[in-house]
């Protein structure tokens, strides 16, 4: 392991960090096999430093049969040989740290791959054996056990149970998988599972990893006592169906929170303490259970993934997120995209209420995408989020203004959702297409001549090379915003400022104001020095779908003095 892999410094660095998500298979391919890899990430650390991010989060790079893009892990403490070696990861961490960039890795604790040594051993062992007790095996119902133990669904559809075949070829028990059949759920009541994940966290912390993103953090422990409740919602468990008293059999259980208390002790045993962010699909007022300083510390807030285009709606979400985080000693998180959702430059360019899955099934032709509007709004909202207190999570390629690749041919699709839904849901491959680094060439500089998902011709015009140094490009806007944010974001104070109904206006310390125009007409801007705008300004007016940062030099009035979010987070009334 290279020396000086540990980054010291402010233990609260994570509270206002900009974290860049790398989907390793689609970021940069160092050996030309069409698959992004760890050396590819290392080769682009200068790019990340130049972008100005504080940390990178790498989606799983562990050995995996890729039944679910790497979220089916067969060994939690190793690297997929197609992506590199542990030495490569050590070098990547050291290269990031040399540039002051922290590193998060993904922990997938709800399920493993069916190729994990433990699951293979379980299949070779009899019912009731210690090997089977690491997963959730049950007898089926019906005369010969041919009916699954209950009606619980898989997120990817349809059933959450798969029947095993005994070594002698006869049908056997069933096992639970909340995702694909290749992703059996662990039995978190088994101390062996608890200990093994603690070992994994120590393993990566010892190698210098600074933080962890926890996959499906609200799952893990389950109440498997009978009678089983019926969850007839098909392929998805809606947030609304999760009661707020912790009584759901599958999600958001108190025992799961206890597991994170144990992890917190491990995080805090390092200097500086390791940090974590939960991917927890629970109602907003339950997120703090995962984000408390006694558990994971921070939690993703996915509310902005489908917020209607309205200043009031955004303000309401921002205000409640800030007050929740402040009340629980955490800091808010903001994100517009990740590897699971249609890219936000596309969402913003489609008519409000578009069914995104239906749109994908038309290969992105109906309704028609308004690219100019989409990227304009994407830039405006990104700048607005970067002006807020809290951490912003960026997804690779959004700094290029990338759109969803909606017309991937069926034979190219890799997401298990496509097959499991019997071709009714197209899945998430359209946001996972390998990045374009150059404006031409057979894989636009991703690797040599191939990429594991086909890149469209329009990627060239949005490539890094096409935008690097180009004034007004989305890439340069991100670079400017991240650089300026570092010098402006001194405190976590925020105050709402009364403004026009369509403008979301708030101020931060030292006269830093953010105005975002959600309306369709330009509006007058307050007097002040323009720091940055998301699109060109028209004189003293703020155009529609635009954000501006202004330094206002007048004395703060009582109305807009800087206040802590906890003092005033209620959305302003519509006028
Ligand atoms: C959430 C991950 O973000 C997603 O990509 C994955 O399919 C599921 N968890 C299952 O691990």
Boltz pocket constraint, residues with backbone or C-beta under 6 A from the ligand:
constraints:
  - pocket:
      binder: B
      contacts: [[A, 68], [A, 69], [A, 71], [A, 72], [A, 108], [A, 179], [A, 215], [A, 216], [A, 279], [A, 339], [A, 340]]
      max_distance: 6.0
